[in-house]
Amino acid sequence: MENYPQVTIITIVYNGEQHIADTIRSVIAQNYPNLEYIIVDGGSTDNTLGIVKQFGAAVTTIISEKDEGISDAFNKGLRMAKGEIIGMINADDWYEDEAVKKAVSAMEDSDVDVVYGDLRLWRGDAIDFVYTGSHSHLEKEMTVNHPTVFVRKNCYDRFGLFDKQYKCAMDYDLLLRFMVNKCRFRHVPSVLANMRWEGLSDSRWILGVRETLAIKDHHFPGRKGRNRIYFYKHVLAISLPRLLKRFGLSSLTRIYRANLSRVRKIYE
């Protein structure tokens, strides 16, 4: 359709029967008239595929086979994507209504390459906080919310797909690669997606921090000393709130996140 550039949404999943239906419904609810939806399943052994198939033609393409990890699964979807603009929403996450239209509008109005928005974080059925994000700090840490990101396909064509050597921080490597290659970013000041804390990056945070250091060393080899200083700061920033929570002092974490963090974390 002339007024609606084709958008491809990719969901990767493995044994995601608990939440995959919520993710799919959120994509269908976008009501965007030129949408391709690709689901990449890693060979689930539960009822994930049965649930996916219940949605019929709403899911354009289903790939179900073993993969080499998250990056490999993302890349399978990217290689099949036909859309001019590509978004990714994992099987534990879900979009807000109108997320796709807001992203496309921002991208078309300002002629940028990467659009992202705010992310609402959940612990179980309770809202934890809203992470606003800011690409101005991306060289220091992952300050762009990947479930809210939409990228022009030609960025992948020019600068490559996800690097399979990374198991947790592959999204940081990709977005930093786009940035150092002068892709244009724009923040949409609106919640575009929701994410549950129980995901891989939360449970394997130490690996994620180590990968983040390796990624910065790769993209900024002249800053290795600075990168290591920030590595220890990063470890402290993640481990200290866990310690405070153990001693019933989570309120201190909330005060810091709301007032002193590089990106705003708004408690609803």
LOKOL-546966 format. One record per residue (C-alpha): chain; residue in one letter; residue number from 1; x, y, z. Coordinates in nm, 4 decimals. Layout:
<nodes>
node ch A	aa a	i NUM	x X	y Y	z Z
...
</nodes>
This chain:
<nodes>
node ch A	aa m	i 1	x 0.0000	y 0.0000	z 0.0000
node ch A	aa e	i 2	x 0.1370	y 0.3354	z -0.1061
node ch A	aa n	i 3	x 0.0702	y 0.5184	z 0.2211
node ch A	aa y	i 4	x 0.1740	y 0.2308	z 0.4444
node ch A	aa p	i 5	x 0.5294	y 0.0985	z 0.4007
node ch A	aa q	i 6	x 0.5451	y -0.2737	z 0.4632
node ch A	aa v	i 7	x 0.6478	y -0.3600	z 0.8177
node ch A	aa t	i 8	x 0.7818	y -0.6998	z 0.9214
node ch A	aa i	i 9	x 0.7494	y -0.8089	z 1.2837
node ch A	aa i	i 10	x 0.9693	y -1.0985	z 1.3988
node ch A	aa t	i 11	x 0.9080	y -1.3064	z 1.7114
node ch A	aa i	i 12	x 1.1545	y -1.5727	z 1.8225
node ch A	aa v	i 13	x 1.0396	y -1.8372	z 2.0681
node ch A	aa y	i 14	x 1.1400	y -2.1640	z 2.2318
node ch A	aa n	i 15	x 0.8968	y -2.3447	z 2.4618
node ch A	aa g	i 16	x 0.6995	y -2.0260	z 2.5051
node ch A	aa e	i 17	x 0.3482	y -2.1658	z 2.5457
node ch A	aa q	i 18	x 0.2842	y -1.9576	z 2.8590
node ch A	aa h	i 19	x 0.2983	y -1.6161	z 2.6892
node ch A	aa i	i 20	x 0.3200	y -1.6583	z 2.3098
node ch A	aa a	i 21	x -0.0538	y -1.6003	z 2.2601
node ch A	aa d	i 22	x -0.0303	y -1.2616	z 2.4331
node ch A	aa t	i 23	x 0.2557	y -1.1627	z 2.2047
node ch A	aa i	i 24	x 0.0698	y -1.2650	z 1.8896
node ch A	aa r	i 25	x -0.2503	y -1.0895	z 1.9978
node ch A	aa s	i 26	x -0.0542	y -0.7685	z 2.0535
node ch A	aa v	i 27	x 0.0807	y -0.7869	z 1.6980
node ch A	aa i	i 28	x -0.2628	y -0.8560	z 1.5510
node ch A	aa a	i 29	x -0.4094	y -0.5687	z 1.7545
node ch A	aa q	i 30	x -0.1776	y -0.3217	z 1.5768
node ch A	aa n	i 31	x -0.4331	y -0.3107	z 1.2977
node ch A	aa y	i 32	x -0.1613	y -0.1997	z 1.0574
node ch A	aa p	i 33	x -0.2707	y -0.2586	z 0.6952
node ch A	aa n	i 34	x 0.0637	y -0.3735	z 0.5510
node ch A	aa l	i 35	x 0.2108	y -0.6083	z 0.8099
node ch A	aa e	i 36	x 0.4165	y -0.9241	z 0.7683
node ch A	aa y	i 37	x 0.4518	y -1.1397	z 1.0814
node ch A	aa i	i 38	x 0.7272	y -1.4025	z 1.1068
node ch A	aa i	i 39	x 0.7590	y -1.6404	z 1.4019
node ch A	aa v	i 40	x 1.0860	y -1.8304	z 1.4411
node ch A	aa d	i 41	x 1.0508	y -2.1292	z 1.6728
node ch A	aa g	i 42	x 1.3613	y -2.3116	z 1.7907
node ch A	aa g	i 43	x 1.1999	y -2.6555	z 1.7841
node ch A	aa s	i 44	x 0.9746	y -2.6231	z 2.0889
node ch A	aa t	i 45	x 0.8783	y -2.9402	z 2.2721
node ch A	aa d	i 46	x 0.5719	y -2.7912	z 2.4441
node ch A	aa n	i 47	x 0.2490	y -2.6627	z 2.2848
node ch A	aa t	i 48	x 0.3999	y -2.3436	z 2.1417
node ch A	aa l	i 49	x 0.3455	y -2.4412	z 1.7782
node ch A	aa g	i 50	x -0.0090	y -2.5559	z 1.8435
node ch A	aa i	i 51	x -0.0924	y -2.2164	z 1.9907
node ch A	aa v	i 52	x 0.0784	y -2.0298	z 1.7034
node ch A	aa k	i 53	x -0.1164	y -2.2264	z 1.4431
node ch A	aa q	i 54	x -0.4459	y -2.1338	z 1.6093
node ch A	aa f	i 55	x -0.3959	y -1.7795	z 1.4800
node ch A	aa g	i 56	x -0.3993	y -1.8955	z 1.1189
node ch A	aa a	i 57	x -0.3140	y -1.6454	z 0.8466
node ch A	aa a	i 58	x -0.2430	y -1.3705	z 1.1029
node ch A	aa v	i 59	x 0.1033	y -1.5256	z 1.1217
node ch A	aa t	i 60	x 0.2496	y -1.4908	z 0.7739
node ch A	aa t	i 61	x 0.5427	y -1.7315	z 0.8133
node ch A	aa i	i 62	x 0.6358	y -1.9952	z 1.0728
node ch A	aa i	i 63	x 0.9864	y -2.1383	z 1.0915
node ch A	aa s	i 64	x 1.0324	y -2.4285	z 1.3347
node ch A	aa e	i 65	x 1.3736	y -2.5921	z 1.3605
node ch A	aa k	i 66	x 1.6730	y -2.6063	z 1.5903
node ch A	aa d	i 67	x 1.8967	y -2.3011	z 1.5870
node ch A	aa e	i 68	x 2.2331	y -2.1922	z 1.7212
node ch A	aa g	i 69	x 2.0898	y -1.9492	z 1.9734
node ch A	aa i	i 70	x 1.9037	y -1.6198	z 1.9892
node ch A	aa s	i 71	x 2.1171	y -1.4365	z 1.7329
node ch A	aa d	i 72	x 2.0796	y -1.7193	z 1.4827
node ch A	aa a	i 73	x 1.7019	y -1.7217	z 1.5338
node ch A	aa f	i 74	x 1.6796	y -1.3448	z 1.4812
node ch A	aa n	i 75	x 1.8876	y -1.3768	z 1.1651
node ch A	aa k	i 76	x 1.6600	y -1.6450	z 1.0204
node ch A	aa g	i 77	x 1.3689	y -1.4056	z 1.0502
node ch A	aa l	i 78	x 1.5666	y -1.1146	z 0.9098
node ch A	aa r	i 79	x 1.6720	y -1.3109	z 0.6020
node ch A	aa m	i 80	x 1.3065	y -1.3859	z 0.5230
node ch A	aa a	i 81	x 1.1736	y -1.0366	z 0.6014
node ch A	aa k	i 82	x 1.0210	y -0.8463	z 0.3112
node ch A	aa g	i 83	x 0.9266	y -0.5284	z 0.4951
node ch A	aa e	i 84	x 1.0953	y -0.1928	z 0.4482
node ch A	aa i	i 85	x 1.0854	y -0.1554	z 0.8278
node ch A	aa i	i 86	x 1.1499	y -0.4358	z 1.0766
node ch A	aa g	i 87	x 1.0506	y -0.4687	z 1.4413
node ch A	aa m	i 88	x 1.1205	y -0.7531	z 1.6845
node ch A	aa i	i 89	x 0.9074	y -0.8585	z 1.9794
node ch A	aa n	i 90	x 1.0018	y -1.1678	z 2.1794
node ch A	aa a	i 91	x 0.7642	y -1.4317	z 2.3100
node ch A	aa d	i 92	x 0.7668	y -1.2957	z 2.6672
node ch A	aa d	i 93	x 0.6930	y -0.9401	z 2.5511
node ch A	aa w	i 94	x 0.4030	y -0.7560	z 2.3909
node ch A	aa y	i 95	x 0.3327	y -0.4358	z 2.2008
node ch A	aa e	i 96	x 0.1175	y -0.1466	z 2.3101
node ch A	aa d	i 97	x -0.1703	y -0.0581	z 2.0784
node ch A	aa e	i 98	x -0.0674	y 0.1680	z 1.7887
node ch A	aa a	i 99	x 0.3040	y 0.0950	z 1.8464
node ch A	aa v	i 100	x 0.3688	y 0.0124	z 1.4810
node ch A	aa k	i 101	x 0.1824	y 0.3179	z 1.3501
node ch A	aa k	i 102	x 0.3679	y 0.5467	z 1.5920
node ch A	aa a	i 103	x 0.7046	y 0.4023	z 1.4893
node ch A	aa v	i 104	x 0.6318	y 0.4232	z 1.1173
node ch A	aa s	i 105	x 0.5014	y 0.7781	z 1.1501
node ch A	aa a	i 106	x 0.8146	y 0.8879	z 1.3381
node ch A	aa m	i 107	x 1.0399	y 0.7193	z 1.0849
node ch A	aa e	i 108	x 0.8646	y 0.8630	z 0.7819
node ch A	aa d	i 109	x 0.8231	y 1.2146	z 0.9219
node ch A	aa s	i 110	x 1.1882	y 1.2598	z 1.0152
node ch A	aa d	i 111	x 1.3569	y 1.0282	z 0.7619
node ch A	aa v	i 112	x 1.5567	y 0.8381	z 1.0229
node ch A	aa d	i 113	x 1.6927	y 0.4822	z 1.0225
node ch A	aa v	i 114	x 1.6157	y 0.3572	z 1.3744
node ch A	aa v	i 115	x 1.3116	y 0.4450	z 1.5855
node ch A	aa y	i 116	x 1.2587	y 0.3314	z 1.9438
node ch A	aa g	i 117	x 1.0280	y 0.4170	z 2.2320
node ch A	aa d	i 118	x 0.9751	y 0.3644	z 2.6022
node ch A	aa l	i 119	x 0.9464	y 0.0215	z 2.7627
node ch A	aa r	i 120	x 0.7199	y -0.0807	z 3.0500
node ch A	aa l	i 121	x 0.8820	y -0.3416	z 3.2766
node ch A	aa w	i 122	x 0.6729	y -0.5988	z 3.4658
node ch A	aa r	i 123	x 0.7431	y -0.8330	z 3.7572
node ch A	aa g	i 124	x 0.4740	y -1.0965	z 3.7339
node ch A	aa d	i 125	x 0.1419	y -0.9165	z 3.7004
node ch A	aa a	i 126	x 0.2680	y -0.5914	z 3.8541
node ch A	aa i	i 127	x 0.4236	y -0.2931	z 3.6764
node ch A	aa d	i 128	x 0.7752	y -0.2212	z 3.8001
node ch A	aa f	i 129	x 0.8668	y 0.0942	z 3.6072
node ch A	aa v	i 130	x 0.8848	y 0.2572	z 3.2632
node ch A	aa y	i 131	x 1.2313	y 0.2804	z 3.1074
node ch A	aa t	i 132	x 1.2464	y 0.5828	z 2.8802
node ch A	aa g	i 133	x 1.5721	y 0.5164	z 2.6933
node ch A	aa s	i 134	x 1.8124	y 0.7541	z 2.5189
node ch A	aa h	i 135	x 2.0471	y 0.6802	z 2.2313
node ch A	aa s	i 136	x 2.2708	y 0.9671	z 2.3416
node ch A	aa h	i 137	x 2.4191	y 0.7323	z 2.6044
node ch A	aa l	i 138	x 2.4423	y 0.4241	z 2.3832
node ch A	aa e	i 139	x 2.8217	y 0.4339	z 2.3652
node ch A	aa k	i 140	x 2.8325	y 0.3735	z 2.7419
node ch A	aa e	i 141	x 2.5585	y 0.1161	z 2.7918
node ch A	aa m	i 142	x 2.2427	y -0.0337	z 2.6436
node ch A	aa t	i 143	x 2.0076	y 0.2632	z 2.6785
node ch A	aa v	i 144	x 1.7775	y 0.1769	z 2.3868
node ch A	aa n	i 145	x 1.4892	y -0.0615	z 2.4535
node ch A	aa h	i 146	x 1.5193	y -0.3392	z 2.1947
node ch A	aa p	i 147	x 1.1536	y -0.4587	z 2.2108
node ch A	aa t	i 148	x 1.0542	y -0.1062	z 2.1039
node ch A	aa v	i 149	x 1.3055	y -0.0768	z 1.8182
node ch A	aa f	i 150	x 1.2106	y -0.0497	z 1.4499
node ch A	aa v	i 151	x 1.4878	y -0.0439	z 1.1888
node ch A	aa r	i 152	x 1.4937	y 0.0185	z 0.8155
node ch A	aa k	i 153	x 1.5797	y -0.3040	z 0.6361
node ch A	aa n	i 154	x 1.8570	y -0.1340	z 0.4417
node ch A	aa c	i 155	x 2.0497	y -0.0883	z 0.7684
node ch A	aa y	i 156	x 2.0733	y -0.4675	z 0.7995
node ch A	aa d	i 157	x 2.1643	y -0.4922	z 0.4314
node ch A	aa r	i 158	x 2.4485	y -0.2408	z 0.4741
node ch A	aa f	i 159	x 2.5836	y -0.3217	z 0.8196
node ch A	aa g	i 160	x 2.4991	y -0.6857	z 0.8814
node ch A	aa l	i 161	x 2.2802	y -0.9000	z 1.1030
node ch A	aa f	i 162	x 2.3198	y -1.0170	z 1.4639
node ch A	aa d	i 163	x 2.6623	y -1.1526	z 1.5618
node ch A	aa k	i 164	x 2.6177	y -1.5150	z 1.6701
node ch A	aa q	i 165	x 2.9107	y -1.5045	z 1.9125
node ch A	aa y	i 166	x 2.6978	y -1.3028	z 2.1575
node ch A	aa k	i 167	x 2.4438	y -1.4907	z 2.3708
node ch A	aa c	i 168	x 2.2923	y -1.2005	z 2.5695
node ch A	aa a	i 169	x 2.4081	y -0.8605	z 2.4406
node ch A	aa m	i 170	x 2.3620	y -0.9184	z 2.0681
node ch A	aa d	i 171	x 2.1091	y -0.6346	z 2.0476
node ch A	aa y	i 172	x 2.3586	y -0.3915	z 2.2010
node ch A	aa d	i 173	x 2.6242	y -0.4915	z 1.9479
node ch A	aa l	i 174	x 2.3814	y -0.4445	z 1.6598
node ch A	aa l	i 175	x 2.2549	y -0.1026	z 1.7689
node ch A	aa l	i 176	x 2.6041	y 0.0214	z 1.8509
node ch A	aa r	i 177	x 2.7182	y -0.0955	z 1.5067
node ch A	aa f	i 178	x 2.4364	y 0.1056	z 1.3503
node ch A	aa m	i 179	x 2.5336	y 0.4093	z 1.5532
node ch A	aa v	i 180	x 2.9067	y 0.4056	z 1.4733
node ch A	aa n	i 181	x 2.8096	y 0.3736	z 1.1071
node ch A	aa k	i 182	x 2.6079	y 0.6966	z 1.1314
node ch A	aa c	i 183	x 2.2574	y 0.5537	z 1.1200
node ch A	aa r	i 184	x 2.0084	y 0.8143	z 1.2394
node ch A	aa f	i 185	x 1.8148	y 0.7403	z 1.5608
node ch A	aa r	i 186	x 1.4925	y 0.8909	z 1.6919
node ch A	aa h	i 187	x 1.3189	y 0.8394	z 2.0261
node ch A	aa v	i 188	x 0.9389	y 0.8245	z 2.0361
node ch A	aa p	i 189	x 0.8259	y 0.9583	z 2.3771
node ch A	aa s	i 190	x 0.5628	y 0.6906	z 2.4281
node ch A	aa v	i 191	x 0.5464	y 0.3365	z 2.5676
node ch A	aa l	i 192	x 0.5655	y 0.1093	z 2.2634
node ch A	aa a	i 193	x 0.6214	y -0.2288	z 2.4291
node ch A	aa n	i 194	x 0.6088	y -0.4261	z 2.7530
node ch A	aa m	i 195	x 0.8658	y -0.6730	z 2.8856
node ch A	aa r	i 196	x 0.8754	y -0.9235	z 3.1701
node ch A	aa w	i 197	x 1.1861	y -0.9158	z 3.3888
node ch A	aa e	i 198	x 1.2142	y -1.2934	z 3.3834
node ch A	aa g	i 199	x 1.3862	y -1.2977	z 3.0429
node ch A	aa l	i 200	x 1.7315	y -1.4287	z 2.9540
node ch A	aa s	i 201	x 1.9111	y -1.0970	z 2.9972
node ch A	aa d	i 202	x 1.7878	y -1.0719	z 3.3577
node ch A	aa s	i 203	x 1.8836	y -1.4266	z 3.4585
node ch A	aa r	i 204	x 2.2262	y -1.4205	z 3.2871
node ch A	aa w	i 205	x 2.3251	y -1.0630	z 3.3633
node ch A	aa i	i 206	x 2.6910	y -1.1376	z 3.4376
node ch A	aa l	i 207	x 2.7401	y -1.2813	z 3.0891
node ch A	aa g	i 208	x 2.5557	y -0.9816	z 2.9470
node ch A	aa v	i 209	x 2.7880	y -0.7369	z 3.1244
node ch A	aa r	i 210	x 3.0966	y -0.9232	z 3.0027
node ch A	aa e	i 211	x 2.9667	y -0.9239	z 2.6474
node ch A	aa t	i 212	x 2.8920	y -0.5524	z 2.6731
node ch A	aa l	i 213	x 3.2570	y -0.4906	z 2.7608
node ch A	aa a	i 214	x 3.3762	y -0.7027	z 2.4666
node ch A	aa i	i 215	x 3.1414	y -0.5186	z 2.2313
node ch A	aa k	i 216	x 3.2675	y -0.1772	z 2.3390
node ch A	aa d	i 217	x 3.6286	y -0.2935	z 2.3096
node ch A	aa h	i 218	x 3.5495	y -0.4069	z 1.9540
node ch A	aa h	i 219	x 3.3805	y -0.0847	z 1.8442
node ch A	aa f	i 220	x 3.6036	y 0.1497	z 2.0473
node ch A	aa p	i 221	x 3.9453	y -0.0217	z 2.0730
node ch A	aa g	i 222	x 4.1101	y 0.3033	z 2.1769
node ch A	aa r	i 223	x 3.8971	y 0.3276	z 2.4914
node ch A	aa k	i 224	x 3.9761	y -0.0039	z 2.6609
node ch A	aa g	i 225	x 4.0808	y 0.1563	z 2.9891
node ch A	aa r	i 226	x 3.7638	y 0.3639	z 3.0035
node ch A	aa n	i 227	x 3.5585	y 0.0617	z 2.9018
node ch A	aa r	i 228	x 3.6924	y -0.1399	z 3.1957
node ch A	aa i	i 229	x 3.6158	y 0.1358	z 3.4435
node ch A	aa y	i 230	x 3.2610	y 0.1390	z 3.3159
node ch A	aa f	i 231	x 3.2487	y -0.2421	z 3.3311
node ch A	aa y	i 232	x 3.2951	y -0.2314	z 3.7095
node ch A	aa k	i 233	x 3.0412	y 0.0460	z 3.7384
node ch A	aa h	i 234	x 2.7987	y -0.1652	z 3.5355
node ch A	aa v	i 235	x 2.8476	y -0.4654	z 3.7654
node ch A	aa l	i 236	x 2.7865	y -0.2455	z 4.0690
node ch A	aa a	i 237	x 2.4768	y -0.0879	z 3.9140
node ch A	aa i	i 238	x 2.3194	y -0.4323	z 3.8720
node ch A	aa s	i 239	x 2.4406	y -0.6111	z 4.1842
node ch A	aa l	i 240	x 2.3810	y -0.3294	z 4.4351
node ch A	aa p	i 241	x 2.0005	y -0.3122	z 4.3824
node ch A	aa r	i 242	x 1.9856	y -0.6893	z 4.4348
node ch A	aa l	i 243	x 2.1719	y -0.6501	z 4.7629
node ch A	aa l	i 244	x 1.9531	y -0.3607	z 4.8740
node ch A	aa k	i 245	x 1.6425	y -0.5642	z 4.7958
node ch A	aa r	i 246	x 1.7719	y -0.8458	z 5.0166
node ch A	aa f	i 247	x 1.7905	y -0.6023	z 5.3079
node ch A	aa g	i 248	x 1.4535	y -0.4416	z 5.2382
node ch A	aa l	i 249	x 1.6001	y -0.1185	z 5.0993
node ch A	aa s	i 250	x 1.4562	y -0.1241	z 4.7461
node ch A	aa s	i 251	x 1.3255	y 0.2297	z 4.7984
node ch A	aa l	i 252	x 1.6827	y 0.3585	z 4.7605
node ch A	aa t	i 253	x 1.7050	y 0.1951	z 4.4184
node ch A	aa r	i 254	x 1.3764	y 0.3563	z 4.3147
node ch A	aa i	i 255	x 1.4994	y 0.7015	z 4.4217
node ch A	aa y	i 256	x 1.8215	y 0.6602	z 4.2235
node ch A	aa r	i 257	x 1.6491	y 0.5319	z 3.9110
node ch A	aa a	i 258	x 1.3923	y 0.8088	z 3.9168
node ch A	aa n	i 259	x 1.6354	y 1.0955	z 3.9748
node ch A	aa l	i 260	x 1.9985	y 1.0074	z 3.8995
node ch A	aa s	i 261	x 2.0047	y 0.7392	z 3.6290
node ch A	aa r	i 262	x 2.1291	y 0.8249	z 3.2765
node ch A	aa v	i 263	x 1.7829	y 0.7437	z 3.1483
node ch A	aa r	i 264	x 1.4593	y 0.8090	z 3.3323
node ch A	aa k	i 265	x 1.2869	y 0.5177	z 3.5019
node ch A	aa i	i 266	x 0.9360	y 0.6256	z 3.5872
node ch A	aa y	i 267	x 0.7394	y 0.4394	z 3.8514
node ch A	aa e	i 268	x 0.3689	y 0.4197	z 3.7730
</nodes>
